[in-house]
Amino acid sequence: MNDQTRQNDLRHLFGAAGRAHHAVYGGPNPGWARWYAEWMYGESLSMLESDPSVDTVEAWLVRADERIRSEEPEGSWPGHYAAWFLEWDDTAASE
């Protein structure tokens, strides 16, 4: 699977997770990162090469949230999260 396909698949997974989370909670949820990590893990994270644990996915989600809040990049959050996850996944897979 090439990097563009991996990023698109992951971006779509983030979008689906966001819609599912909104359907369940309809607003803020202090445990959002754990919920997303477990939901995404259940849906399959086959596009990630490092096979991260749920705890690692949760930590990456928190890290991505902190990064998006500090950098305020243009565009949709799922695209940024996907790109960052692939960076961190590639680093983890090479360790």
N, C-alpha and C positions, 0 to 999 in steps of 0.2 A: 504494500500500500504506500503510495507516495505521500510526501508531506502535505500537499494541497488537499488530497482526499482525507487524510487524517484530520487536518484542521477543519475542513467542512463538516465531517462527521461529528467532531467534538463540538463545534459551534451549534450544530443542530441539536445535539444532546443537551447542551446548556439551555437552549431555547425551550426545549421540551420540559426540562427540569423546572425552569422558571414558571412555565404555564401550570405545571402540576402543583408546584408549591403555592402559587396564587390561588388555585382551585381549593386547596386544602386549608390554607391559612387566611387568604384574602387580605393580608396586611403583614406588618412586621412580625418576625418570629425570632426571639433571641437565640434559638438553637438552629438557625437556618443552615449554617455550614454543615452541621452533622446530618441534618435532614437531606440536604442536597447530596452529600457524599454517599449516604446509604441508598438514596434513590438512584443515583447515577451508577453506583456499583451494581445494583440489581438490574439495571437496563443493559449493562455491558460496557466496559471501558476497553474493548478489544483494540482500539486505535492507539492505546498507550503501550509502549514497549517495555516499560520497567515493571509492569504489574504491581502498581502501588496498592497499599492496604487502604482500607476505609479511613483510617487515621491519617494517612499521608494525603489522601484526597481532601479530607477536611482541612488539613493544614495548608494545602495549596489554595483552597478556596478562600481561607482567611487572608492568606498572603496576596492573592489576586484582588480581593476587596480592598485591602490597604493600599495596594498599588494603584488601583483605578481611582480611589478617592484622592490620592496625593498627586497623580499625574493628570487626572481629568482629560483623558484622550478623547478625540472625536470618534464618533461611530458607536455602534452597539456594544454593550458589555459582553455578550456571548462571543463575539469575534475576538475581543481582547483577551478574555479568559482562555479561549482555545489556544491562541498564539502563545500565551505565557505558560499554559499547562504543557504544551509541546516542548518549550524550552526546558522546563524543569524535568519533564519526562526524559528528554534526551540526555540531560546531565545525569539523572539517576540511573539510566540504562547503561551509561558508560562507566559508572563507578564499580 
